Amino acid sequence: MTTARQFPIFAVVFAIVYAGVYLIAVERNYALFTYHPAIEEFGFLVEPPREGPAMYWYGWIATAAIVALVAGLIACVVPEQMAKRLWSGWSWAIPVAAMFAFGYLLRGFFMR
C-alpha cells in the first residue's frame, strides 16, 4: 500500500480511537500526566492536587493521542482488503456519539 492510500485509513482509525479513548480517559481519569498550575509543575500519571487545583486535561489528551496514534499506525499495516471494509463514516459518527456521552457525563453541571 502506498502512503497516499494509507493516510485515509490512518485518519479514520485515529479519529475513531481518539474519541473513544478520550471519553474513557476522562471518565476513568487515565491521565498520562498532571499539571499543577499554581506551582507550574508537571507530575507523572494522576497526582492529587498540591497547592491549588490539579489539571488532568492535558494528560487525557496525551493519553488519547498516543493510543490513537498507535492504533492508526497498526491500521496502516493491515491488508488492504480489511482496510476497505472500514466505513469512513465512523470518523464522524463515533466522535458525535462521544459528544452525547460527554453531555450525559456532565449533566450535573447543566442541571444545577
Backbone bond lengths (Angstrom), bond angles and torsions (degrees), N, CA, C in turn:
res aa  C-N    CA-C-N  psi(-1)  N-CA   C-N-CA  omega(-1)  CA-C   N-CA-C  phi
1 M - - - 1.445 - - 1.527 108.67 -
2 T 1.317 117.06 140.70 1.458 120.46 179.26 1.515 110.31 -88.12
3 T 1.324 114.22 167.89 1.465 119.53 179.88 1.522 111.37 -62.39
4 A 1.329 116.90 -36.34 1.462 120.38 179.73 1.525 111.33 -62.89
5 R 1.321 118.17 -31.72 1.462 121.22 178.32 1.519 111.86 -84.77
6 Q 1.300 117.23 -25.15 1.460 120.41 -177.08 1.526 112.75 -78.07
7 F 1.326 118.05 -32.36 1.460 119.20 -175.14 1.528 113.37 -61.39
8 P 1.350 120.25 -45.03 1.476 117.51 177.27 1.526 113.35 -59.89
9 I 1.312 116.58 -37.21 1.463 119.84 177.81 1.520 109.91 -64.83
10 F 1.328 115.92 -46.54 1.464 120.62 178.13 1.523 110.60 -58.54
11 A 1.339 116.94 -46.41 1.467 120.83 -176.18 1.524 111.87 -63.74
12 V 1.321 117.19 -42.57 1.459 120.28 -179.41 1.529 110.54 -65.83
13 V 1.319 116.61 -46.88 1.468 120.13 -179.30 1.525 110.23 -65.81
14 F 1.327 117.58 -41.25 1.464 120.52 178.50 1.524 110.70 -59.61
15 A 1.337 117.74 -46.59 1.466 121.01 -178.72 1.523 111.78 -62.81
16 I 1.326 116.07 -41.94 1.466 119.96 -179.39 1.531 110.71 -65.78
17 V 1.317 115.80 -50.89 1.465 120.35 -175.06 1.530 111.07 -69.11
18 Y 1.336 117.44 -39.83 1.465 119.98 -179.30 1.524 110.83 -59.23
19 A 1.331 116.50 -47.79 1.467 119.46 -177.94 1.525 111.06 -62.49
20 G 1.320 116.80 -43.84 1.462 119.93 -179.46 1.516 113.24 -67.40
21 V 1.324 116.50 -44.79 1.468 120.17 -178.93 1.525 110.88 -68.79
22 Y 1.334 117.42 -37.09 1.462 119.93 178.43 1.528 110.15 -62.49
23 L 1.313 116.45 -41.59 1.467 120.11 178.14 1.528 110.57 -61.77
24 I 1.316 116.77 -45.10 1.465 120.63 179.38 1.530 110.77 -65.94
25 A 1.339 116.69 -40.78 1.467 120.49 -179.27 1.522 111.37 -63.21
26 V 1.315 117.04 -38.99 1.466 119.84 179.04 1.521 110.48 -70.65
27 E 1.331 116.24 -44.21 1.458 119.75 -176.78 1.531 111.88 -66.49
28 R 1.322 117.56 -40.23 1.462 122.09 -176.92 1.529 113.31 -98.83
29 N 1.332 117.14 -2.56 1.466 124.56 -178.89 1.530 111.91 58.48
30 Y 1.331 114.61 55.48 1.466 121.71 174.92 1.518 108.71 -95.30
31 A 1.295 117.24 75.30 1.464 121.54 -179.85 1.528 109.19 -93.91
32 L 1.320 115.60 135.10 1.457 120.79 178.44 1.525 110.54 -69.81
33 F 1.317 116.21 -31.51 1.460 120.99 176.23 1.518 109.10 -153.64
34 T 1.321 116.44 165.22 1.456 124.23 179.30 1.523 108.58 -120.90
35 Y 1.317 115.73 137.47 1.468 120.30 176.74 1.520 108.54 -108.49
36 H 1.329 115.62 131.28 1.461 122.37 177.06 1.524 107.23 -108.49
37 P 1.348 118.51 97.41 1.461 120.74 -173.25 1.533 114.41 -67.70
38 A 1.312 118.09 -28.69 1.463 119.55 -178.18 1.525 111.65 -66.32
39 I 1.314 116.46 -35.44 1.467 119.96 -179.65 1.530 111.70 -109.91
40 E 1.345 115.93 3.09 1.465 123.42 177.22 1.526 112.63 53.18
41 E 1.335 115.54 51.62 1.465 121.38 179.80 1.526 109.95 -130.24
42 F 1.321 114.91 150.48 1.449 122.37 173.71 1.522 108.51 -105.98
43 G 1.316 116.28 145.57 1.449 121.78 175.64 1.514 109.63 -126.60
44 F 1.315 117.51 147.57 1.455 122.40 -179.01 1.522 110.36 -75.85
45 L 1.316 116.48 134.55 1.465 125.72 -177.35 1.527 110.69 58.55
46 V 1.317 117.42 -157.23 1.466 121.73 -175.99 1.523 109.17 -85.85
47 E 1.315 116.10 124.07 1.460 122.52 177.47 1.514 109.01 -122.44
48 P 1.323 117.65 149.60 1.470 119.28 176.11 1.529 109.62 -70.24
49 P 1.323 116.87 158.75 1.469 119.46 177.91 1.524 111.39 -60.01
50 R 1.312 115.67 142.99 1.470 120.78 177.96 1.521 108.42 -100.46
51 E 1.313 117.06 -95.80 1.471 120.56 177.61 1.518 107.68 -103.74
52 G 1.297 116.48 91.51 1.449 120.65 -175.79 1.520 110.45 103.40
53 P 1.320 115.98 -174.86 1.465 119.02 -175.93 1.532 112.15 -73.11
54 A 1.308 114.97 155.34 1.464 121.32 175.02 1.527 107.64 -104.23
55 M 1.325 116.14 143.08 1.463 121.53 179.68 1.529 108.64 -108.69
56 Y 1.326 115.46 119.29 1.454 121.23 179.92 1.528 111.82 -100.87
57 W 1.318 117.89 -11.09 1.458 123.30 -173.28 1.524 112.17 -56.30
58 Y 1.310 117.82 -45.16 1.463 120.68 179.52 1.527 110.78 -62.28
59 G 1.298 117.28 -38.76 1.457 121.52 178.65 1.522 112.15 -67.30
60 W 1.339 116.98 -36.74 1.462 119.91 176.82 1.525 110.58 -64.88
61 I 1.325 116.17 -42.08 1.466 120.31 178.77 1.521 110.26 -62.54
62 A 1.320 117.13 -44.69 1.472 120.50 -179.49 1.526 110.83 -64.86
63 T 1.310 117.77 -41.12 1.464 121.37 178.79 1.522 110.48 -60.35
64 A 1.324 116.47 -49.66 1.463 120.68 -178.80 1.525 111.42 -65.09
65 A 1.324 117.73 -39.36 1.468 121.15 -178.38 1.526 111.31 -66.17
66 I 1.308 117.54 -41.70 1.474 120.19 -179.26 1.521 110.73 -67.42
67 V 1.319 117.29 -44.88 1.466 120.20 179.75 1.528 110.25 -64.54
68 A 1.337 117.65 -42.40 1.461 120.96 179.58 1.526 111.44 -66.98
69 L 1.324 117.74 -36.61 1.455 120.99 177.43 1.524 110.80 -62.88
70 V 1.312 116.77 -45.78 1.467 120.91 179.11 1.536 110.19 -62.96
71 A 1.331 116.95 -44.85 1.465 120.19 179.71 1.525 111.04 -63.47
72 G 1.326 117.31 -40.15 1.465 120.57 178.41 1.509 112.26 -64.86
73 L 1.318 116.94 -40.49 1.467 120.66 178.49 1.526 111.12 -67.70
74 I 1.320 116.94 -38.30 1.464 119.73 176.17 1.521 110.22 -64.61
75 A 1.319 117.34 -40.16 1.464 120.91 179.69 1.525 111.81 -64.22
76 C 1.308 117.63 -26.58 1.468 120.91 -179.82 1.525 112.49 -71.64
77 V 1.311 117.66 -19.84 1.460 119.83 -177.94 1.525 113.13 -102.59
78 V 1.328 118.05 -0.15 1.460 119.68 176.33 1.533 108.55 -72.59
79 P 1.317 117.69 156.97 1.466 119.98 179.04 1.531 111.95 -59.11
80 E 1.319 115.00 149.10 1.466 120.40 -175.18 1.526 112.28 -61.26
81 Q 1.320 117.69 -33.87 1.463 120.74 179.67 1.531 111.62 -62.69
82 M 1.313 116.24 -37.94 1.467 119.74 177.83 1.521 110.01 -71.44
83 A 1.315 116.92 -38.89 1.461 120.59 -178.11 1.522 111.53 -66.24
84 K 1.320 117.91 -31.68 1.466 120.84 179.56 1.524 112.08 -67.08
85 R 1.320 116.94 -22.74 1.463 120.70 179.93 1.523 112.49 -75.08
86 L 1.312 118.01 -15.30 1.465 122.11 -178.48 1.523 110.15 -74.82
87 W 1.307 116.46 117.22 1.463 121.34 -179.70 1.523 109.07 -77.34
88 S 1.320 117.55 126.85 1.469 120.96 -177.55 1.528 112.15 -67.98
89 G 1.311 117.76 -18.17 1.460 121.36 178.23 1.518 113.68 -64.76
90 W 1.340 116.14 -21.49 1.462 118.86 176.86 1.529 110.97 -62.35
91 S 1.343 117.11 -25.91 1.466 120.02 -177.74 1.524 112.47 -68.10
92 W 1.308 118.45 -15.99 1.463 120.11 172.67 1.519 111.66 -113.58
93 A 1.326 118.03 -28.93 1.465 119.90 -177.47 1.534 111.80 -68.08
94 I 1.311 117.31 -43.37 1.469 120.49 -179.50 1.531 111.61 -66.79
95 P 1.358 120.41 -46.11 1.469 118.70 176.22 1.531 113.67 -61.35
96 V 1.334 117.65 -36.04 1.465 119.59 177.14 1.527 110.04 -65.46
97 A 1.333 116.14 -42.20 1.465 119.65 176.69 1.529 110.52 -62.85
98 A 1.331 116.95 -37.33 1.469 120.56 178.09 1.535 110.59 -64.73
99 M 1.328 117.09 -36.98 1.474 119.23 177.58 1.523 111.12 -63.81
100 F 1.332 117.02 -40.98 1.470 119.46 176.11 1.523 110.76 -64.68
101 A 1.323 116.97 -37.95 1.466 120.35 177.66 1.526 110.59 -64.42
102 F 1.336 117.26 -39.40 1.459 119.90 176.46 1.518 110.90 -65.02
103 G 1.309 117.41 -38.63 1.464 120.08 175.18 1.511 111.43 -58.56
104 Y 1.331 116.00 -39.85 1.466 120.23 177.42 1.529 111.00 -68.61
105 L 1.331 116.73 -44.13 1.467 119.93 179.82 1.522 112.43 -62.03
106 L 1.308 116.61 -35.83 1.467 121.52 -176.21 1.523 113.20 -99.31
107 R 1.323 117.40 16.30 1.463 120.36 -176.21 1.525 112.21 -59.92
108 G 1.318 118.38 -27.14 1.454 121.00 178.76 1.521 112.66 -64.58
109 F 1.324 117.05 -30.31 1.453 120.39 178.16 1.528 111.42 -75.37
110 F 1.338 116.95 -27.26 1.456 121.39 -177.89 1.512 112.59 -88.94
111 M 1.317 117.19 -21.86 1.460 121.55 -173.35 1.527 113.20 -101.56
112 R 1.287 118.66 17.85 1.479 120.21 -178.74 1.491 111.91 -73.93
